[in-house]
Amino acid sequence: MGPQSACCCSTSRSEVDVKNCRPTTNWESEEDESDGSFVDPTRTDTVAIACTLERSMVRDTPSDTDRSILSHLGRRRFLKSSAGIAAGVGAVPALSGVASAHFPVELDIDVQPDNADNFVDLDDHDQVSVVVFPSEYLSDGEKTTFDPTEEDVRYRFGSRSALDDGEGARPVDDGEVKEMTTGHGDEKQTTEVLELRFPVGETGLEKGDDTAWLFWERDESGEHGLSGVDTVSVYGGDQSSEDLLELLRRLLRAFDKR
């Protein structure tokens, strides 16, 4: 019977330590100076494999970015409409590492505030309306307030992929400062907000998209700032019959030239 091995697995964290004990026979083993574990190169340690599989099943806790996204979406969608919150929040993609670091999710926004479903029709809508609310967040441990009515208008709006690529729609003008009332009863409050309008064709939104993002650029370099996200329902964008006919004509002309 071969030498026994011991395995130490910790499932309380996302990292699991897997160690093979020093063999009791005269087999030569190599010591890993980084963590003091021993590996016998002449055999396959099924216990270690089991621990490795267990490690792959350990789920990380939500990141600060994920919690921030859920917080902003949950609050805004609750104030607007309680229907569909769970489905919308569950489908939100997280920002990439670079975008998360340079554009933390601290903006409080409402896309298409005049309709509860935040629907965007790529065929019928020329512009998309986005309301930016004042928001508070911690910056270097200090409470900071973002007031859109006082900040420079440097925004990009659209799909997350478009914004990550440095693209997205710019507002058609400097926006309009207006008063908006939210909440009911004791929670009712009136706030000055900034309403912006963006050309639909430049947003990068596509049929079936369920989130839309807003980046505010801190300076003209456009490399740092804040971001906000809201759930949307995007329709349209199908090719018209004229577009299909034109495509068919081009194919026929290309075929005739052969």
C-alpha positions in Angstrom: 0.0 0.0 0.0 1.5 3.3 -1.1 2.4 6.2 1.3 -0.5 8.1 2.7 -1.0 11.8 2.1 -2.8 14.5 4.0 -4.8 17.4 2.5 -5.7 20.6 4.1 -8.5 22.5 2.5 -9.9 25.8 3.6 -13.3 26.7 2.1 -14.0 29.8 4.2 -12.1 31.9 1.6 -11.8 32.0 -2.2 -8.3 30.5 -1.9 -7.8 26.9 -0.8 -4.4 25.5 0.3 -3.5 22.1 -1.0 -0.5 20.4 0.6 1.0 16.9 0.3 2.7 15.6 3.4 6.3 14.4 3.1 6.3 10.7 2.0 7.2 8.2 4.7 9.2 6.0 2.2 12.7 6.8 0.8 11.2 8.4 -2.3 12.8 11.7 -3.1 10.5 14.7 -2.7 10.8 18.3 -3.6 10.1 21.0 -1.1 8.2 24.1 -2.3 9.9 26.9 -0.4 7.0 29.3 -1.0 4.6 27.5 1.3 6.4 24.5 2.8 4.3 21.9 0.9 5.7 18.7 -0.5 5.0 17.1 -3.9 5.8 13.5 -4.8 6.4 13.5 -8.6 6.1 9.7 -8.9 2.4 9.5 -8.1 -0.9 11.2 -8.6 -2.4 12.5 -5.3 -6.2 11.9 -5.7 -6.8 13.7 -2.4 -5.1 16.8 -3.7 -7.2 16.6 -6.9 -10.4 16.4 -4.9 -9.3 19.5 -3.0 -8.5 21.3 -6.2 -12.0 20.4 -7.5 -13.5 21.7 -4.3 -11.6 24.9 -4.7 -13.1 25.5 -8.1 -16.5 25.3 -6.6 -15.9 28.0 -4.0 -17.8 31.2 -4.9 -16.3 34.6 -4.3 -18.4 37.1 -2.4 -19.7 40.1 -4.3 -17.1 42.8 -5.0 -17.5 46.4 -3.9 -18.3 47.2 -7.6 -21.1 44.6 -7.8 -22.6 45.8 -4.5 -22.5 49.5 -5.7 -24.2 48.5 -9.0 -27.0 46.6 -7.2 -27.5 49.4 -4.7 -27.9 52.1 -7.4 -30.2 50.0 -9.6 -32.3 48.8 -6.7 -32.9 52.2 -5.3 -33.7 53.9 -8.6 -35.9 51.1 -9.9 -37.8 50.9 -6.6 -38.6 54.6 -6.7 -39.8 54.3 -10.3 -41.5 50.9 -10.4 -41.2 47.8 -8.2 -41.9 45.5 -11.2 -39.0 43.7 -12.8 -36.3 44.7 -10.3 -35.0 41.2 -9.6 -34.8 40.3 -13.3 -33.1 43.5 -14.3 -30.6 43.5 -11.5 -29.7 39.9 -12.1 -28.7 40.6 -15.7 -26.3 43.5 -15.0 -22.8 42.9 -16.2 -19.9 44.1 -14.0 -17.5 46.7 -15.2 -14.1 45.5 -16.5 -11.2 46.0 -14.1 -9.9 49.1 -15.9 -13.3 50.7 -16.2 -14.2 49.9 -12.6 -11.0 51.5 -11.4 -11.3 54.6 -13.5 -15.1 55.0 -13.5 -16.5 53.7 -10.2 -20.2 53.3 -10.1 -21.3 56.3 -8.1 -23.8 58.1 -10.4 -27.5 57.9 -9.7 -29.3 57.9 -13.1 -32.7 57.2 -14.6 -32.9 56.3 -18.3 -36.1 57.3 -20.1 -37.7 58.7 -17.0 -41.1 59.1 -18.6 -41.7 55.4 -19.0 -41.5 52.7 -16.2 -39.9 50.1 -18.5 -37.1 52.4 -19.7 -37.8 51.2 -23.2 -35.7 52.5 -26.1 -37.0 51.9 -29.7 -34.0 52.1 -32.0 -36.4 52.7 -35.0 -38.8 55.3 -33.6 -36.6 57.2 -31.0 -34.1 59.7 -32.3 -32.9 60.5 -28.8 -32.6 58.9 -25.3 -33.3 60.9 -22.2 -31.1 60.4 -19.1 -31.7 62.1 -15.8 -28.7 62.5 -13.4 -29.5 62.8 -9.7 -27.2 64.2 -7.0 -25.4 61.4 -5.3 -23.1 60.9 -2.3 -20.2 58.5 -2.0 -16.9 58.0 -0.1 -13.7 59.2 -1.7 -10.5 58.4 0.2 -12.7 57.9 3.3 -14.4 61.3 3.0 -18.0 61.9 2.1 -18.3 63.5 -1.3 -21.4 64.9 -3.1 -21.7 64.8 -6.9 -24.1 67.6 -8.0 -24.7 67.3 -11.8 -26.2 70.8 -11.9 -22.8 72.2 -10.9 -20.3 69.9 -12.7 -19.0 70.2 -16.2 -21.1 68.5 -18.9 -18.7 65.7 -20.0 -20.8 62.6 -20.4 -20.8 59.5 -22.7 -23.9 57.2 -22.8 -24.6 53.8 -24.3 -23.8 50.2 -24.0 -21.0 49.2 -21.7 -18.9 47.8 -24.5 -19.1 51.1 -26.4 -18.1 53.1 -23.4 -15.2 50.8 -22.6 -13.9 51.3 -26.1 -14.0 55.1 -25.6 -17.1 55.5 -27.7 -20.8 56.1 -26.9 -23.1 59.1 -27.5 -22.3 62.6 -26.3 -25.2 64.8 -25.2 -26.8 67.0 -27.8 -26.5 70.0 -25.6 -25.6 71.0 -22.0 -28.8 69.5 -20.7 -31.7 71.0 -18.7 -31.8 71.6 -15.0 -35.2 70.7 -13.7 -37.0 69.7 -10.4 -38.1 66.1 -10.0 -40.2 64.7 -7.2 -39.5 61.1 -6.1 -40.9 58.9 -3.4 -44.3 58.9 -1.6 -45.6 60.1 1.7 -42.9 60.8 4.2 -40.3 59.7 1.6 -41.4 62.3 -0.9 -38.7 64.8 -1.9 -38.1 67.3 -4.7 -34.6 67.4 -6.1 -32.8 69.5 -8.8 -31.6 67.1 -11.5 -29.9 67.4 -14.8 -31.7 65.9 -17.8 -29.6 65.0 -20.8 -30.5 63.8 -24.3 -28.3 61.6 -26.4 -28.6 60.5 -30.1 -29.8 56.9 -30.2 -27.7 56.0 -33.2 -24.4 56.7 -31.4 -25.1 54.8 -28.2 -24.0 51.4 -29.4 -27.2 49.9 -27.9 -28.7 46.9 -29.7 -31.9 45.0 -29.7 -32.2 42.9 -26.5 -29.8 45.0 -24.4 -31.0 45.2 -20.8 -28.6 47.8 -19.3 -27.3 51.2 -20.4 -24.4 53.1 -18.9 -23.4 56.7 -18.3 -19.8 57.8 -17.9 -19.0 61.3 -16.5 -15.4 62.3 -17.3 -13.6 64.3 -14.6 -11.4 66.2 -17.1 -10.9 66.6 -20.8 -8.5 63.5 -20.9 -11.6 61.3 -20.5 -9.6 58.7 -18.6 -11.1 59.1 -15.1 -14.5 59.9 -13.7 -17.7 58.3 -12.4 -20.3 56.0 -13.9 -23.9 55.0 -13.5 -26.1 52.2 -14.8 -29.8 51.6 -15.3 -31.9 48.8 -16.7 -33.5 49.3 -20.1 -35.5 47.4 -22.7 -34.2 47.9 -26.2 -36.4 47.2 -29.2 -36.2 47.6 -33.0 -33.0 47.8 -34.9 -34.2 45.3 -37.5 -33.3 45.9 -41.1 -36.1 47.5 -43.1 -37.5 46.0 -46.3 -35.6 48.6 -48.3 -32.4 47.7 -46.7 -33.0 44.0 -47.5 -33.8 44.8 -51.1 -30.7 46.9 -51.5 -28.6 44.0 -50.0 -30.3 41.6 -52.5 -29.5 44.0 -55.4 -25.8 44.1 -54.4 -25.6 40.4 -54.2 -27.2 40.0 -57.7 -24.8 42.6 -59.2 -21.8 40.8 -57.6 -23.1 37.5 -59.0 -23.6 38.9 -62.5 -20.0 40.1 -62.6 -18.7 36.5 -62.2 
